[in-house]
Every structure is written in structure tokens, then in C-alpha cells.
Amino acid sequence: MRFLSCLILVLSAASSLSGQDLQQIADNLNVKAPAAGSKRLVIPKVKGVDIRLLGADYEQIIDSKGRLITPLCDTPVRVSFEVSKDGKSAISRDYEMVIKGSSNDTGKANPKPQIIPELLNWKGGKGEFELPREIKVYGKEAFIPEFIRELNSLLPEGHTASLCNSAKGATFMFNRYKGVDDERYGLGIAEGKVSISSPGQTGLYWGSRTLLQMLAQNPRALPIGLAWDAPRYKLRGLVLDVGRLPVPLDYLKNVIRLMSWFKMNDLQLHLNDNYIFHEHYVKQGEEPFRKSYSAFRLESSVKGQDGTMLTAQDLFYTRSQFRELVEFARQRGVQIVPEIDTPGHALSFTRVRPDLIYQGPMRHPDRRCEMLDAGNPESLRFACKVWDEFLLGSKPAFGNCQVVHAGADEFFGEPEDYRRFADGLLRHIQERRHTPRIWGSLKAKKGSTPVRSQGVQMNMWSRDWATAWESVRQGYDIINTHDAALYIVPFARYYRADKNQKGLYENWLPNLIGPDLLPAGHPQLLGASFAVWNDEIDLLHNGYGAVDFWTTISDMVNVLSGKMWGQPSVSRSFDEHKALAARLGSIPGCNPLHQSAGHFSLEPGLTPIRLGKGSRGPAYHLTMELMMPESPVPGEEQVLLESDQGQLLAAGKDGRITLRRSDSLEFAYNARLPIGRKVTLELIGRMGATQLIIDGVSAGEPENVRFPHRQDGRMNTFILPLENLGSSFSGRIYRIELKHPYSSDIRF
């Protein structure tokens, strides 16, 4: 017996040593950079060991079979290998090598243009191409008309751009060539002509962003030279929670314009959710099932036996609106990934089907109300029925979404119940011919029920719920969405990645997911996304809207885009990066804050009239002289100003002066217009606060009508509606004047 025990110990030690030796072999390979002009990468050899190329971070230069595509300039590429022996394997570290380019910059010509994200390759020529007064643009892509409008917004006075029907005589040309339809593109600037080429529409579109960024800094001339550009990671994204915070469609379109300007390409929309801190209501002796805020942002025909609709009643997107949004994004290089989250975060579902609330043992029992009964097959059938509303039919809302997100995070019930539900939902989505994405949870939900991984993408968000290496071994394609590095909860005291922009810019790596460092070119590592979560709603709501964190999103996009597109080391300091972002100025066609410097004054006479001035964002100072001759009828509203961004009410249903925003929130001042006399009303708008003054006296802070609970840090940003004047005002307006005396460059 003693001899047998010793033998077991020896064999165990030998096995452990063998595994350690294999990893040592993988991390100490003799990897040589290919010689100039080589067509294939040479795979290192070790006697008795099988070695294969795992991947390269620039697969446009070294593909999965080791074939080389010569870049324009010498380019660092990182490769990794899988080493196998006796049925065991190990993944190597990254090996960096320089792939020789076909035409290197001598340093005596035009330097690399400064854009975000940085160009991969640039061969500078000498001199500039001074743009002609009439610019002809040739191309067959759907985005060309918008590109011309964007171009005209940047050109100096006296210069115009227009469409050209043939390549002959064109100033700017967009050309496709045969090849894999990916994101790579080439840009050639010569005297008299600019050419952008790519095998796909997206690559051509990215080339147009590069060209416009160059012109944003110098609209009169372009440096002569050649560029070749390609992304390091396939997926460069943003997760945006619109389930807990109403976010209007026009804002989402501006997010898409922002992302495409910086070549980010994956917008995951978290479409349903609820207030997560139900225990706050429980402590007050109230029932969170009835009280907690929840929303499902899509138009749905699903309703409960008592008539409860699945669709949110404050703001939702119709199926046709969402389908159009998907196409709007696709034309601009951005993939929309719609997320419907079950079985947790599903209060909108359980309110329709209270018979399906989870009844098993669970952590956080105060949050039971939002948990579908994952152990009940009827819950899966219910969820699949909802999905089919958007996946099936002649014009399905998700029809052009290649990837859809099944949610499935933070379920606090039994692991086996979770695993059966998650696998069933993934199977259903795959049967509908879409690629499913899911939140990583299997470390926390261990069990015997298999959860499919083939063809499934997974957000890696918390090491407590799932780890990167474990998920890769299980077969998932993974996305770095690590909470500690990449989460933002606006106006909260936790998850504030936006407070670490400098650290992210200088040190963050898309292939570092918590403690796990993957090879940059691992074929199962798709890329990374940062996430904006709107936890601070309901009892915690301070009145903020999506406009209040626009600067947060835009700053994060310009910081992280280069980290996902380009080399891991940065060539500019953080301060230089921020200065460049400032020089690029406003994104063409993107103005979510509706900022404008125009002043106007009008004596309108009879109302209603159409002002036709759209909307104006903070900062502004509105002055109106008006009279309300009679007390308003209780329950009837009187609208002074309106646009698609909201309404300024002279009298709400309760008679108070009220701000109504397009995100459905209302702010009512404890003030009413005096009756029977002329008064001067002033509205002063800044980011975060809107002040009402009547005859020189402040009306104080308005009440958040729907969420009045929070007493500190309250906000009431209001985009001023200026399209129509006096549409339902029973009084007289003598004068209206608008000025813009304040700076709105505010950071949160």
C-alpha cells in the first residue's frame, strides 16, 4: 500500500510537470519574423510537439492559414500558437514581429495625418492637394449622398461638392475591389484626385470618416500620400441601457453617428429592464412588484389577462422604427445588437405573467418579483413567443440584425433552472438563423445541464460570474465588457470608468479581461465594449436624461476607439489626444444637444404660428412677454412652445408652468402665470438646470413629476422647443427673444 501511494505521487508529479513543460514550450518558441516579400509565416518547430498558428491580431496581414499580405509600411503584428502533445495542449503568449512593408516612409515627406483612431500605415508624399472650388464625388455606395452633405458642411465658403456620374473628372472616388468584404481600406491623395478603395462598403465608409477628419482640421487642402488602414479587433462597441432610461430615437441616431465617426461598430441596445434595488421598496413596506419602475422599449402585442401591456407606456420604439434604425446604423458601419433580457431583469415580463414569477430558492429574495421562473418550461415558451414577434414575419424588426442578445444575466435562482432556460433560448435564436449573444454566467451557475456554445457570443463582464479562459475553453466567442474597467453608471458613486479615461488610454488592453490575458489575436476574442447602465432611476432618479451623459459617451468613444482599432501602445500622450479630439470639432450631422449660437427676436402678433427654429440646447436665455386673460381650465393644458424635443407648457393639467421632455419626463414649477396682466417670463437653460423667472422673481427648483423622491443632486436639463409658438395658448404673446450668453461645455 505504501509503495502504491508513492507511485501515485510520482505519477501525479510527472503529469503536473508535463503540463508545465508544455506551457513553457509554448512561451519559449523560436519565432522568426518573415523576410521581406515572404508569402507565408514560418511555423516554429519543436521535436515531438505539434504546433499550429492560433491567430494574429491583424488577420488582414497574417490570415488564419499563415498567409501574408504585405502592408504598406513596416507593421508590428502579434501572433500566438497552440502547442499540442499526447492529447494535451497549451496556448502561447503573444510573439511580436515586424512585417516588412512595400513602401516605407523616409521621414522626409508629409507626416502621418492626425486622426482618431490613428492610421495603421501612411506613406507620405510631398506637397498638398489644394481643393478646387467645385469638388466632384463619384461612388455607387448608399452613403455617398450623405457624405457629400457632410463634406459641404466642412468646406470653406465658396467651395461646393456634388455627385459625379462617372469616375472621369471626379475629385473624390470610392472604388470597390475584389476581396474579402471586411473593414480594410486604402486612401490615396494625389494632386487633383483622392481615391478610397476597399473590398466592402464598410471599409469605404471608414475611409470617408478618415477623409472628413482630415478636412475638419484643414478644409482647404489635403497632404499628398498613401494610407492603408485596418482594425485590430473585429468588434469595437458600446452597450447602452435604454430599458431603464427612456432614450429617444433621434438620440440613438446621434450615438450611431458618433460611433461611426471614430470607427466603432457594435451598438448593443439593452431594451428591457427595471429598477434593481427592490429592497428599497420592501424597507418602506411597499410591494416592488407594483411600485418598481420597469420598461420594455419595443412595440409588442403581448399583454396579460388583466390587460397589462408588455410595451412600455412612457417611451417605446415601433417595429418599423427599430427596423429603420437598424438600417440607418448598417449604412454607417454600425451593427445594432438588440438585447431582450430574461429570466432576470424581467419585471416587465412578470407583470404580464405573474403566474411565472420564480418560486424556487434564491439569493436576494427581495428581487424575486423580476425573476421569471426559469425552471418552468412555460417561461421559456413565453420568452420565445416575445422573441418571435421581432424575429419572424414578412418585415421583422430584428430581420437585419445578424446578432441578437439573449440577456440571461444575474438570475439568482437555481443553477440547473438557469442552464435549461439559457440553452433553450440560445437554441431558439439559432433556429431562427440569428447568432445569439449572452452575458457570461456559467462560473456562478455551474451544473450538469449543457449550455450550447457553438456559434454563441458571450459578454465577459464579471469574474464572479464567468472567466475568459474558462469561457474560451467552453467554446464561446467572447467580448471584453469587464465591469471594473468598462462600466459606467451615470451620476452614481460606483462603476465610473469615465473617471479613468487617462488610465484607459494609457494602459488598458482589449485582451486583458480581469485577471486573464488572452493572446491579442485569439480567434475567439472578438473585441471589447464599454457599457452605460442607468441604475440611478426610480427612487434614486435625479432627473437626468440621455443628453446629460452625452459628453461622457463621446469622450469614452474617442478614447477607446483607438485602443480597439490600433496598436496597444499609443503614439500620442493623453493630453495630445484630447487636443486632437477638440480640433476635430463637431461631428457632421451630429448635434444631440441641439446647440446653436443664433439669436432672434420676434413680435408674433396672432398665434399659433410656426417659428421653424427647431430646438436649442443649453445654454440659452429665453424671454417672453405675454398675458393669460383667464384662469386655465383644470385638466386642460396650454402649450407655449413645442418641437419634437418637448413642450414648454404655460399651464399643465394642474395649472403649473411645466417643462415636458421628449424622454417623457416632466418638471413642474411651483408657479402659475398671473391672470389678466402682462408679465415677463424668462427661461434660462444650462446643462443640469433650467431656471424660470417671472417678473424678475425666481420660481425655484421644479418638481420631477414622475420621480419626486430624490432630494439631492437633482437635475432638469431642458432642450428648448422652438418649432411652434402658442399652439394651444389662450392668451396673447407680445414678444419672444432668445439669446445664448452661457457656455455649455460642461463635463460630468
C-alpha positions in Angstrom: 0.0 0.0 0.0 2.8 2.4 0.9 4.6 1.6 -2.5 1.3 2.2 -4.4 0.9 5.6 -2.7 4.4 6.6 -3.6 3.8 5.5 -7.1 0.7 7.6 -7.4 2.5 10.7 -6.0 5.3 10.2 -8.5 2.9 9.8 -11.5 0.9 12.8 -10.3 4.1 15.0 -10.1 5.2 13.8 -13.5 1.8 14.7 -15.0 1.9 18.1 -13.5 5.4 18.7 -14.7 4.5 17.5 -18.2 1.7 20.2 -18.4 4.0 22.8 -17.1 6.7 21.9 -19.6 4.1 22.2 -22.5 3.3 25.7 -21.4 7.0 26.5 -21.1 7.5 25.2 -24.6 4.6 27.4 -25.9 6.0 30.5 -24.3 9.6 29.9 -25.5 9.2 29.1 -29.2 11.8 30.3 -31.7 9.6 32.6 -33.7 11.2 34.4 -36.5 9.8 37.4 -38.4 9.3 36.6 -42.1 11.7 38.1 -44.6 10.6 40.9 -46.9 8.4 39.7 -49.7 7.5 36.4 -47.9 4.1 34.9 -48.7 3.7 32.7 -45.6 4.6 32.7 -42.0 7.1 30.1 -40.9 5.6 28.0 -38.1 8.3 27.2 -35.4 9.1 23.5 -34.9 9.8 21.6 -31.7 10.6 17.9 -31.9 7.7 15.7 -30.8 5.3 18.6 -30.5 2.5 19.7 -32.8 2.4 23.5 -33.3 -0.2 25.4 -35.2 -0.9 29.1 -35.7 -3.7 30.2 -33.3 -4.1 33.7 -34.7 -2.8 37.2 -35.4 -4.0 40.5 -34.1 -4.0 41.8 -37.7 -5.5 39.0 -39.6 -5.7 41.3 -42.6 -1.9 40.9 -42.7 -1.5 37.3 -41.4 -4.6 35.2 -42.0 -5.7 32.1 -40.2 -3.7 29.9 -42.5 -0.5 31.9 -42.1 -0.6 33.6 -45.5 1.0 37.0 -45.5 -0.4 40.2 -47.1 2.3 42.8 -47.4 1.3 46.0 -45.7 2.2 49.5 -47.0 4.7 50.1 -44.2 6.6 48.0 -41.7 3.9 47.0 -39.2 4.1 45.2 -35.8 1.9 42.1 -35.7 1.4 39.8 -32.8 0.9 36.0 -33.3 0.2 33.2 -31.0 0.3 29.4 -31.3 -1.3 26.3 -30.0 1.2 23.7 -28.8 -0.1 20.0 -28.5 1.4 16.8 -27.3 -0.1 13.5 -26.1 -3.6 14.8 -26.2 -2.8 17.9 -24.2 -2.4 21.5 -25.4 -1.2 24.9 -24.3 -1.8 28.4 -25.8 1.3 30.5 -26.2 1.9 34.1 -25.3 1.9 36.8 -28.0 5.0 36.9 -30.1 5.6 40.3 -31.8 7.2 40.6 -35.2 7.5 43.3 -37.7 6.0 42.5 -41.2 8.0 44.4 -43.8 6.0 46.9 -45.8 6.1 47.6 -49.5 6.9 51.3 -49.2 8.2 52.8 -46.0 8.1 56.5 -45.1 11.6 58.0 -45.3 10.6 60.7 -42.8 11.3 63.5 -45.3 7.8 63.8 -46.6 4.4 64.6 -45.3 3.9 63.2 -41.7 1.1 60.9 -40.9 -2.3 62.7 -40.7 -3.6 63.1 -37.2 -7.0 61.3 -36.9 -8.8 59.2 -34.3 -8.3 56.3 -34.4 -4.7 56.5 -35.7 -4.0 55.3 -39.2 -2.2 51.9 -39.3 0.0 52.7 -42.4 1.0 56.0 -44.0 3.4 56.7 -46.8 3.8 60.5 -47.1 4.4 62.3 -50.4 5.5 65.9 -50.8 3.2 68.9 -51.0 -0.5 69.3 -50.7 -3.6 68.9 -52.9 -5.4 72.2 -52.7 -9.1 71.5 -53.1 -10.8 73.0 -56.1 -13.9 75.2 -55.6 -16.1 72.6 -57.3 -15.5 69.1 -56.0 -17.0 66.1 -57.9 -17.6 62.9 -55.9 -18.0 59.6 -57.6 -19.2 56.4 -56.0 -22.1 53.9 -56.0 -22.4 53.3 -52.3 -25.6 54.3 -50.4 -23.8 56.6 -48.1 -22.4 58.9 -50.8 -25.2 61.5 -50.8 -24.8 61.9 -47.0 -21.0 62.1 -47.4 -21.5 65.0 -49.8 -23.7 66.8 -47.3 -21.1 66.2 -44.6 -18.3 67.4 -46.9 -20.2 70.6 -47.7 -20.6 71.3 -44.0 -16.8 71.3 -43.7 -15.7 73.1 -46.8 -14.8 76.8 -46.7 -17.1 79.4 -48.2 -17.1 79.3 -52.0 -16.4 75.6 -52.2 -19.1 73.1 -53.0 -19.2 69.3 -53.5 -21.7 67.5 -55.7 -22.2 64.0 -57.2 -20.5 63.0 -60.3 -21.9 60.3 -62.6 -18.6 58.8 -63.8 -15.1 58.3 -62.5 -13.8 60.5 -65.2 -13.3 64.0 -63.9 -14.1 63.0 -60.3 -12.2 64.7 -57.5 -13.1 62.1 -54.8 -13.6 58.5 -55.9 -14.9 55.5 -54.0 -13.9 52.1 -55.6 -14.5 48.5 -54.6 -12.1 45.8 -55.5 -12.4 42.0 -55.2 -11.6 40.5 -51.9 -13.0 39.6 -48.5 -15.7 42.0 -47.5 -14.1 43.4 -44.4 -13.2 46.8 -42.9 -9.8 47.4 -44.5 -9.4 50.4 -46.9 -6.8 52.3 -48.8 -6.6 56.1 -49.2 -4.6 57.7 -52.0 -4.2 61.5 -52.1 -2.5 62.9 -55.2 -2.5 66.3 -57.0 -6.0 66.6 -58.4 -7.6 63.4 -57.1 -8.4 61.5 -54.0 -9.2 57.7 -54.1 -10.7 55.5 -51.4 -10.7 51.8 -52.1 -11.9 48.7 -50.2 -13.4 45.3 -50.8 -16.6 46.3 -48.9 -18.9 49.1 -48.2 -17.9 49.4 -44.6 -14.2 49.9 -45.5 -15.2 52.6 -47.9 -17.3 54.3 -45.3 -14.4 54.2 -42.8 -12.2 55.8 -45.5 -14.8 58.6 -45.8 -14.5 59.2 -42.0 -10.7 59.5 -42.3 -11.0 61.9 -45.1 -13.6 64.1 -43.3 -11.5 64.2 -40.1 -8.5 65.4 -42.1 -10.7 68.1 -43.7 -12.1 69.1 -40.3 -8.6 70.2 -39.4 -7.8 71.8 -42.8 -10.8 72.2 -45.1 -8.7 73.8 -47.9 -6.0 71.2 -48.6 -5.0 67.5 -48.1 -1.5 66.2 -47.7 -0.3 64.1 -50.6 0.3 60.5 -49.6 -0.9 56.9 -49.3 -2.7 55.3 -46.4 -3.6 51.7 -45.7 -5.8 51.1 -42.7 -7.5 48.1 -40.9 -8.8 47.4 -37.4 -7.0 45.2 -34.9 -10.3 43.9 -33.4 -13.4 42.9 -35.2 -15.8 44.2 -32.6 -15.5 47.7 -31.0 -18.6 48.5 -29.1 -20.9 50.2 -26.7 -23.6 48.7 -24.6 -26.4 51.2 -23.9 -29.1 50.6 -21.3 -32.3 52.1 -22.8 -34.5 49.8 -20.8 -34.3 51.7 -17.5 -33.9 55.2 -19.0 -36.1 56.4 -21.9 -33.8 57.3 -24.8 -35.4 58.9 -27.8 -34.7 57.5 -31.3 -33.0 60.7 -32.6 -30.5 60.4 -29.7 -29.7 56.9 -30.7 -29.0 58.1 -34.3 -26.6 60.6 -32.9 -24.9 57.8 -30.9 -24.5 55.9 -34.2 -23.0 58.9 -35.9 -20.6 59.4 -33.0 -19.5 55.7 -33.1 -19.0 55.6 -36.9 -17.0 58.9 -36.8 -14.5 57.0 -34.6 -14.9 53.7 -36.4 -16.7 51.8 -33.6 -19.1 49.3 -35.0 -21.2 47.4 -32.4 -24.1 49.1 -30.6 -25.8 46.7 -28.1 -29.2 48.1 -27.0 -30.4 46.7 -23.7 -34.1 47.0 -24.4 -35.8 46.0 -21.2 -35.0 46.3 -17.5 -36.3 47.6 -14.2 -35.3 49.3 -11.0 -32.9 46.7 -9.5 -33.0 47.9 -5.9 -36.4 46.4 -5.0 -35.3 46.1 -1.4 -35.7 49.9 -1.1 -39.4 49.5 -1.5 -39.6 46.5 0.8 -37.9 48.5 3.5 -40.7 51.1 3.1 -43.3 48.4 3.5 -44.3 48.6 -0.2 -44.6 45.9 -2.8 -41.9 46.3 -5.5 -43.9 44.2 -8.0 -46.3 47.1 -8.1 -44.1 50.0 -7.4 -40.7 49.5 -9.1 -40.1 51.1 -12.5 -39.8 48.7 -15.5 -39.9 49.1 -19.2 -39.9 47.1 -22.4 -39.0 49.5 -25.2 -40.4 47.7 -28.2 -43.9 47.8 -29.6 -45.4 44.4 -28.7 -48.9 42.9 -28.9 -48.3 40.8 -25.8 -50.4 41.6 -22.9 -51.6 39.9 -19.7 -55.1 38.6 -18.8 -55.7 41.8 -16.8 -54.7 44.0 -19.9 -51.2 44.8 -18.7 -49.1 45.5 -21.8 -45.6 44.3 -22.2 -44.7 47.5 -24.1 -43.6 50.5 -22.0 -46.2 53.3 -21.8 -43.7 56.2 -21.4 -41.5 55.6 -24.5 -41.2 52.8 -26.9 -39.9 52.1 -30.5 -42.3 50.8 -33.0 -41.3 47.7 -35.0 -40.9 49.8 -38.2 -38.9 52.5 -36.3 -36.5 49.9 -35.0 -36.1 48.2 -38.4 -35.3 51.7 -39.8 -32.8 52.3 -37.0 -31.0 49.0 -37.8 -30.7 50.0 -41.5 -29.6 53.6 -40.5 -26.8 52.0 -38.5 -25.8 49.4 -41.1 -25.3 52.1 -43.7 -22.8 53.8 -41.3 -20.8 50.7 -40.5 -22.5 50.0 -37.1 -24.2 46.7 -36.2 -27.2 47.0 -33.9 -27.5 44.2 -31.4 -30.9 44.2 -29.7 -31.0 42.7 -26.3 -34.1 41.3 -24.6 -33.1 40.2 -21.1 -34.7 37.2 -19.3 -35.1 35.4 -17.0 -33.7 38.1 -14.6 -34.2 41.9 -15.1 -37.6 40.8 -16.4 -40.2 42.7 -14.3 -42.0 43.8 -17.5 -42.4 40.1 -18.3 -43.6 39.0 -14.8 -46.2 41.9 -14.7 -47.7 40.4 -17.8 -47.4 36.8 -16.4 -47.4 37.0 -12.6 -48.0 33.2 -12.6 -44.5 32.8 -13.9 -42.6 34.5 -11.1 -39.8 32.3 -9.9 -40.8 30.3 -6.8 -37.5 28.3 -6.1 -34.8 29.2 -3.5 -32.8 32.2 -4.5 -30.4 34.8 -3.3 -31.7 38.4 -3.0 -35.3 37.3 -2.3 -36.5 40.9 -2.3 -35.8 40.9 -6.0 -37.9 37.8 -6.7 -40.5 39.9 -8.5 -38.3 40.4 -11.5 -37.3 36.8 -12.0 -39.1 34.6 -14.5 -39.5 31.0 -13.3 -36.6 29.6 -15.3 -37.5 26.1 -14.0 -40.9 26.2 -15.6 -41.0 25.3 -19.3 -43.8 27.8 -19.8 -41.5 30.7 -19.0 -39.2 29.7 -21.9 -42.2 29.4 -24.2 -43.3 32.8 -23.1 -39.9 34.4 -23.8 -39.6 32.7 -27.2 -43.1 34.0 -28.1 -41.9 37.5 -27.4 -38.7 36.9 -29.4 -40.7 35.6 -32.4 -42.6 38.9 -32.6 -39.3 40.5 -33.7 -37.6 37.6 -35.5 -40.5 36.3 -37.7 -42.9 37.8 -40.2 -42.5 39.5 -43.6 -40.7 42.5 -42.2 -39.3 41.5 -38.7 -37.9 44.3 -36.6 -34.7 42.2 -36.0 -34.6 40.8 -39.5 -31.4 42.5 -40.5 -29.7 42.0 -37.1 -27.2 39.3 -37.6 -26.5 39.1 -33.9 -29.2 39.4 -31.2 -28.6 39.3 -27.4 -30.5 36.8 -25.2 -29.6 38.6 -21.9 -29.6 35.9 -19.2 -27.6 37.7 -16.6 -27.9 38.0 -12.8 -30.5 35.2 -12.3 -30.5 34.5 -8.6 -32.3 31.1 -8.7 -31.1 27.5 -9.0 -28.2 26.9 -11.5 -29.9 24.0 -13.3 -33.0 26.1 -13.9 -30.9 28.8 -15.3 -28.9 26.5 -17.6 -32.0 24.8 -19.0 -33.6 28.2 -19.7 -30.4 29.7 -21.3 -29.7 26.7 -23.5 -33.4 26.7 -24.7 -33.3 30.4 -25.5 -30.0 30.1 -27.4 -31.3 27.1 -29.3 -34.5 29.1 -30.3 -32.5 32.0 -31.6 -30.2 29.8 -33.6 -33.2 28.0 -35.1 -34.4 31.4 -36.3 -31.0 31.8 -38.1 -29.5 34.5 -35.9 -26.3 34.5 -33.9 -27.0 34.7 -30.2 -25.1 36.7 -27.7 -25.4 36.2 -23.9 -23.9 37.5 -20.6 -21.3 35.3 -19.1 -22.7 33.5 -16.1 -21.6 29.8 -16.1 -19.0 30.1 -13.4 -21.7 31.2 -11.0 -24.2 28.8 -12.5 -22.3 25.5 -12.5 -24.3 22.4 -13.2 -24.7 19.3 -15.4 -27.2 20.7 -17.9 -25.2 21.6 -21.0 -25.5 25.2 -22.4 -24.6 25.4 -26.0 -21.5 27.4 -27.1 -21.0 26.7 -30.8 -21.7 29.9 -32.6 -22.6 31.8 -29.4 -21.0 35.1 -28.4 -20.6 36.0 -24.7 -20.0 39.3 -22.9 -17.3 38.8 -20.2 -18.5 41.2 -17.5 -17.6 39.8 -14.1 -15.0 37.3 -12.9 -17.6 36.2 -10.3 -20.0 35.1 -13.0 -17.6 33.9 -15.8 -13.9 34.0 -16.6 -12.4 34.5 -20.0 -10.2 31.4 -20.3 -12.9 29.1 -18.9 -15.4 30.5 -21.4 -12.9 30.2 -24.3 -12.3 26.5 -23.4 -16.1 26.0 -23.3 -16.2 27.2 -26.9 -17.7 30.7 -26.7 -16.6 33.7 -28.8 -16.0 36.4 -26.1 -16.3 40.1 -25.8 -14.4 42.1 -23.1 -17.0 44.0 -21.2 -15.3 43.8 -17.9 -17.2 45.8 -15.3 -14.3 47.0 -13.2 -12.7 48.6 -16.3 -15.5 49.4 -18.7 -18.8 50.0 -16.8 -20.4 53.5 -16.3 -23.4 54.2 -14.1 -24.1 57.9 -14.8 -24.2 60.1 -11.6 -23.6 57.1 -9.3 -20.7 56.6 -6.9 -19.7 53.3 -8.4 -18.8 51.9 -11.8 -17.4 55.1 -13.2 -15.0 54.1 -15.9 -15.4 57.6 -17.4 -13.4 58.9 -14.4 -10.4 56.8 -15.6 -10.1 57.9 -19.2 -6.4 58.7 -18.9 -5.7 55.3 -17.4 -7.7 53.6 -20.0 -6.0 55.5 -22.8 -2.5 54.7 -21.5 -2.8 51.3 -20.0 -6.0 49.4 -20.9 -5.8 46.4 -23.2 -8.8 44.8 -25.0 -7.3 41.3 -24.5 -6.9 41.8 -20.7 -10.2 40.6 -19.1 -9.9 40.9 -15.4 -7.0 38.6 -14.4 -7.0 36.8 -17.8 -4.6 37.9 -20.5 -5.5 36.3 -23.8 -3.4 36.5 -27.0 -4.5 39.6 -28.9 -5.2 37.5 -32.0 -7.1 34.7 -30.3 -9.8 33.7 -32.8 -12.4 33.5 -30.0 -11.7 37.1 -28.8 -14.0 39.3 -30.8 -13.1 42.6 -29.2 -14.5 44.8 -26.4 -17.4 47.1 -25.5 -17.9 49.6 -22.7 -21.3 49.8 -21.1 -23.6 52.6 -19.8 -26.1 51.3 -17.2 -28.9 53.5 -15.9 -29.2 52.1 -12.4 -30.0 55.6 -10.9 -33.7 55.6 -11.7 -37.0 55.4 -9.7 -36.3 56.2 -6.0 -32.7 57.2 -7.0 -33.7 59.3 -10.0 -32.2 62.8 -10.0 -34.0 63.9 -13.2 -31.1 63.3 -15.6 -31.7 62.3 -19.2 -29.6 60.9 -22.0 -28.4 64.4 -23.0 -26.8 64.8 -19.6 -24.3 62.0 -20.2 -23.6 62.7 -23.9 -20.2 64.1 -23.1 -19.4 61.0 -21.1 -20.2 58.7 -24.0 -18.4 60.8 -26.6 -15.3 61.1 -24.5 -15.2 57.4 -23.9 -15.8 56.6 -27.6 -12.9 58.8 -28.7 -10.6 57.4 -26.0 -11.4 53.7 -26.5 -11.8 53.6 -30.3 -8.0 53.8 -30.9 -7.4 51.1 -28.3 -9.6 48.7 -30.1 -8.7 49.8 -33.7 -5.0 50.3 -33.4 -1.8 49.3 -31.7 -1.7 48.6 -28.0 0.9 51.3 -27.4 -0.2 54.9 -28.0 1.9 57.4 -30.1 0.3 60.5 -28.6 0.1 61.5 -25.0 -3.4 61.7 -23.4 -3.2 65.5 -23.5 -2.3 65.4 -27.2 -5.2 63.0 -27.8 -7.7 65.3 -26.1 -6.3 68.3 -28.0 -6.7 66.4 -31.3 -10.3 65.4 -30.4 -11.0 69.1 -29.8 -9.5 70.1 -33.1 -11.8 67.7 -34.9 -14.7 69.7 -33.6 -18.3 68.8 -34.0 -19.2 65.6 -35.9 -21.0 66.4 -39.1 -24.8 65.9 -38.8 -24.5 65.1 -35.1 -25.9 67.6 -32.6 -27.7 65.8 -29.8 -27.6 68.8 -27.5 -29.1 71.0 -30.3 -26.5 73.7 -29.7 -26.7 76.8 -31.9 -25.5 80.3 -31.5 -28.3 82.0 -33.4 -30.2 84.9 -31.6 -33.6 86.0 -32.6 -36.4 88.4 -31.5 -40.0 88.4 -32.7 -43.3 90.2 -32.0 -45.5 87.4 -33.1 -49.0 89.1 -33.2 -51.6 86.4 -33.7 -50.8 82.9 -32.5 -50.4 80.0 -33.1 -47.5 80.4 -35.6 -44.7 78.3 -36.8 -41.3 79.6 -35.7 -39.5 76.9 -37.6 -36.4 77.2 -35.5 -36.2 73.6 -34.3 -34.8 73.2 -30.8 -32.0 74.8 -28.9 -29.9 73.2 -26.3 -28.2 74.6 -23.3 -27.1 77.3 -22.9 -29.9 79.8 -23.7 -31.8 82.7 -22.3 -35.4 82.9 -23.4 -37.6 86.0 -22.7 -41.3 86.2 -23.4 -43.8 88.9 -22.7 -47.3 87.5 -22.5 -50.7 87.7 -20.9 -53.1 84.9 -19.8 -56.6 86.6 -19.6 -58.4 83.8 -17.8 -57.6 81.0 -15.4 -56.9 77.8 -17.3 -59.5 75.1 -17.2 -58.4 72.3 -14.8 -57.2 69.3 -16.6 -56.5 71.2 -19.9 -53.0 72.0 -21.0 -51.8 75.2 -22.7 -48.7 74.9 -24.8 -46.4 77.9 -25.3 -43.6 76.3 -27.3 -43.1 72.8 -28.8 -41.0 70.7 -31.1 -40.0 67.1 -31.4 -37.8 67.6 -28.3 -40.7 68.5 -26.0 -43.0 71.3 -24.8 -43.0 74.3 -22.6 -46.4 74.5 -21.0 -47.9 77.8 -19.8 -50.3 75.6 -17.8 -50.1 71.8 -17.2 -53.1 69.8 -16.2 -52.7 71.2 -12.7 -52.2 74.8 -13.9 -48.4 74.9 -13.1 -45.8 76.0 -15.6 -44.2 72.8 -16.8 -41.3 71.5 -18.9 -42.1 68.3 -20.8 -39.1 66.5 -22.4 -39.2 64.0 -25.3 -37.9 61.3 -23.0 -41.3 61.6 -21.2 -40.1 63.3 -18.0 -41.9 66.4 -16.8 -40.7 69.1 -14.4 -43.4 71.4 -12.9 -42.5 74.7 -11.2 -44.5 75.8 -8.1 -45.6 78.7 -10.2 -48.6 79.8 -12.3 -48.9 82.6 -14.7 -50.7 85.6 -13.2 -54.2 86.2 -14.7 -55.2 89.3 -16.5 -51.9 91.2 -16.7 -48.9 91.3 -18.9 -45.8 89.5 -17.4 -42.2 88.9 -18.4 -41.3 85.2 -18.4 -37.6 84.2 -18.6 -36.3 80.6 -19.0 -32.6 80.2 -18.5 -31.2 76.9 -19.6 -27.9 75.3 -18.7 -26.7 71.7 -18.6 -28.3 70.3 -15.5 -30.5 73.2 -14.5 -33.3 75.2 -16.0 -34.3 78.4 -14.2 -37.8 80.0 -14.5 -38.1 83.7 -13.7 -41.5 85.6 -13.7 -41.3 89.4 -13.5 -37.8 89.2 -12.0 -38.7 86.6 -9.3 -37.3 83.1 -9.5 -39.8 80.3 -9.4 -37.4 78.0 -7.6 -36.5 74.4 -8.4 -39.1 72.4 -10.4 -40.5 69.1 -9.2 -39.7 65.9 -11.1 -43.4 65.0 -11.5 -42.9 61.2 -12.0 -39.9 60.7 -9.8 -40.0 63.3 -7.0 -38.3 61.1 -4.3 -34.7 62.3 -4.5 -33.8 65.4 -2.6 -30.1 65.9 -3.6 -28.2 66.4 -6.8 -31.3 67.0 -8.8 -31.2 67.9 -12.5 -33.7 69.2 -15.0 -31.8 69.8 -18.3 -34.3 71.1 -20.9 -33.8 71.3 -24.7 -35.8 74.4 -25.6 -38.5 73.7 -28.3 -38.8 76.4 -30.9 -40.7 74.9 -33.8 -44.2 76.1 -32.9 -45.4 79.0 -30.8 -48.6 79.2 -28.9 -50.2 76.1 -30.4 -52.8 75.8 -27.5 -52.2 79.0 -25.6 -55.4 81.0 -24.9 -53.6 84.3 -24.1 -51.5 86.8 -26.0 -47.8 86.8 -26.7 -46.3 90.2 -27.3 -42.6 89.4 -27.7 -40.3 86.4 -27.7 -36.5 86.7 -27.7 -33.7 84.2 -27.5 -30.0 84.7 -26.6 -27.1 82.4 -26.0 -24.9 84.0 -23.3 -23.7 80.9 -21.5 -21.0 78.3 -22.1 -22.4 74.7 -22.3 -19.0 72.9 -22.3 -19.7 71.1 -19.1 -18.2 67.7 -18.1 -20.0 65.3 -15.7 
